[in-house]
Amino acid sequence: MEARPFDTLNQAKGKGVIVELKSGKQFVGLLRSFDQHVNMVLDNCDEKVDNVVTRKLGTIFIRGDTIIFISTA
């Protein structure tokens, strides 16, 4: 059976994900929720720049139109 993008995101809920933005920043945290625009909420989130943790952010909201890719951590 072929997996659809939203199926994959639903399976990732509560698990670690890496989200890279158009700005080049990466956010690593637990995927709590997302909507049809791929806006998402991450918990226990760290911001990474050039693969180095620059800030610990806690819970954040990311706009879907800023995302380049999402990967399971």
Phi, psi and omega in degrees: 000135183281132178277138176259156184306316181290331175297316180296318178295319178299321178292336182274351180303133180082000180246168180286136176226157172244126180240122177254135181258165178303333180287349182095351178284150174240142175239130181241123181188187180269127179286117179265315181200164175205164179236188184293344177265004183064021165297141183218158175244128176243140174254160178050046190270138172245141173266133178238137172232127184054040177066020177240130179294121181256331179208148170258120191252342183078234181266129180225160174246132179240130176287133183299329183284358177260356187271133173267310178210161178229134180223151173284142185278000000 
